Amino acid sequence: MIKITITGDQEISAKFSEAPKVIRQSITSAMTKTMKRIEKDLESAATKEFDIPKPVLAKYRVKSKRVVSNGLVWMGYNPIKSGYVGNLRQEDWGASARSYLFKGGFVARMKSGHQGIFMRSGKKRFPIKEQKISLLKAPMLAAQVRERASEYYQQELATQLANKLSK
């Protein structure tokens, strides 16, 4: 006859009772890390597509937010003012900002300190309109990056669960 005695069943029960908490923490952590990764991917794709610096996109157009167990990554596609793109140059034919050309435009600094490229909308000195850079391809870029979100989330969730369960 073999007698088996189990000891330490209290610790095992305690570990299993903590499992739902560990799973919730892993899901939350995986969602947050996935959102940040998607946000960075979206910024990189937009930087290449639109020739706009990453800090400008991070400040004005790409944002992420976690709401309970859902993650939201937002990318605005309203035009960005030419002054935010950087590297403004006045030429004899007009003005340029990075790779964007504005024929007949001029570089000016407002009283507020904002510098941008402006263009006259009439024959007189005023009114003037600030030139903007269109981001109409933003939904297409977001759709391309969105396809990778599920893969990122699954990888990150597996990593988080493994890390938390190994402790």
C-alpha positions in Angstrom: 0.0 0.0 0.0 1.2 3.5 -0.9 0.1 6.4 1.2 0.3 9.8 -0.5 0.1 12.9 1.7 -0.4 16.3 0.0 1.0 19.3 1.8 0.9 22.9 0.8 -2.6 22.7 -0.7 -3.4 26.1 1.0 -0.7 27.8 -1.1 -1.9 26.1 -4.3 -5.5 27.2 -3.6 -4.3 30.8 -2.9 -2.4 30.8 -6.2 -5.5 29.7 -8.1 -7.7 32.2 -6.4 -5.4 35.0 -7.6 -5.7 33.8 -11.2 -8.6 36.1 -12.3 -6.8 39.1 -10.9 -3.6 38.1 -12.7 -5.5 37.6 -16.0 -7.2 41.0 -15.7 -3.9 42.7 -15.0 -2.3 41.0 -18.0 -5.1 42.0 -20.3 -4.9 45.6 -19.1 -1.1 45.7 -19.5 -1.2 44.0 -22.9 -3.9 46.4 -24.1 -1.8 49.5 -23.0 1.4 48.2 -24.6 -0.4 47.3 -27.8 -2.0 50.7 -28.0 1.4 52.4 -27.6 2.9 50.1 -30.2 0.1 50.9 -32.7 0.5 54.6 -31.9 4.2 54.5 -32.7 3.6 52.4 -35.9 1.0 54.9 -37.0 3.3 57.8 -36.4 6.1 56.1 -38.3 3.8 55.3 -41.3 2.5 58.9 -41.3 6.0 60.4 -41.1 7.0 58.4 -44.2 3.8 59.1 -46.1 3.3 62.8 -45.3 6.9 64.0 -44.6 5.9 65.4 -41.2 8.1 65.1 -38.1 7.1 62.5 -35.5 6.9 65.0 -32.7 4.3 67.0 -34.6 2.2 64.0 -35.3 2.5 62.9 -31.6 1.5 66.3 -30.4 -1.3 67.2 -32.8 -2.6 64.1 -34.6 -2.0 60.7 -33.0 -3.3 59.9 -29.6 -4.1 56.7 -27.6 -6.4 56.1 -24.7 -7.5 53.1 -22.7 -11.1 52.9 -21.7 -11.8 50.0 -19.3 -10.7 47.0 -21.3 -10.8 48.7 -24.7 -8.0 50.6 -26.4 -8.5 53.5 -28.7 -5.8 54.9 -31.0 -7.0 58.1 -32.7 -5.4 59.8 -35.8 -6.9 63.1 -36.9 -7.0 63.8 -40.6 -7.7 67.5 -40.5 -4.9 69.5 -42.2 -1.9 70.6 -40.2 -0.7 74.2 -40.4 2.5 74.6 -42.5 4.3 76.3 -39.6 4.3 73.1 -37.6 6.0 71.0 -40.3 9.2 72.9 -39.8 12.1 74.0 -42.1 10.2 77.0 -43.6 12.0 78.7 -46.4 11.2 81.8 -48.4 12.0 81.5 -52.1 11.6 84.0 -55.0 8.7 81.9 -56.4 6.9 81.4 -53.0 7.7 79.4 -49.9 8.4 75.8 -48.9 8.0 73.7 -45.8 10.1 70.5 -45.9 9.0 68.9 -49.2 5.8 71.0 -49.5 5.8 73.8 -52.0 3.4 76.8 -51.8 3.7 78.9 -55.0 3.0 82.6 -54.2 3.2 82.0 -50.4 5.3 83.9 -47.9 6.8 83.1 -44.6 5.7 85.4 -41.8 5.7 85.4 -38.0 2.6 86.5 -36.2 2.5 88.7 -33.1 1.8 85.6 -31.1 5.2 84.2 -32.2 3.7 81.5 -34.5 5.6 81.3 -37.8 3.9 79.8 -40.9 3.4 80.1 -44.6 0.6 82.4 -45.6 -1.0 83.4 -48.9 -3.0 86.4 -49.8 -6.6 85.6 -50.8 -7.3 89.0 -52.5 -5.5 91.7 -54.4 -5.1 93.8 -51.2 -2.8 93.2 -48.3 -5.4 91.5 -46.2 -7.0 89.0 -45.8 -4.3 86.3 -45.7 -4.8 82.5 -45.2 -2.3 80.2 -43.5 -1.4 77.3 -45.8 -2.1 73.8 -44.5 -0.9 70.3 -45.3 -3.6 67.8 -46.1 -3.8 64.4 -44.3 -6.5 62.8 -46.4 -4.7 59.5 -46.7 -4.7 59.1 -42.9 -7.7 56.6 -42.8 -5.9 54.4 -45.3 -2.7 54.4 -43.2 -4.8 53.7 -40.0 -6.4 50.7 -41.8 -3.0 49.3 -42.7 -1.7 49.6 -39.2 -5.0 48.3 -37.6 -4.4 44.9 -39.4 -1.4 44.3 -37.1 -3.2 45.2 -33.8 -4.6 41.7 -33.2 -1.2 40.1 -33.7 0.5 42.6 -31.4 -2.1 42.1 -28.7 -1.9 38.3 -28.8 1.9 38.4 -28.5 1.8 40.9 -25.7 -0.9 39.1 -23.8 1.1 35.8 -23.9 4.2 37.7 -22.7 2.3 39.4 -19.9 0.7 36.2 -18.7 4.0 34.3 -18.7 5.7 37.1 -16.8 3.0 37.4 -14.1 2.5 33.6 -13.7 6.2 33.0 -13.3 6.4 35.3 -10.3 
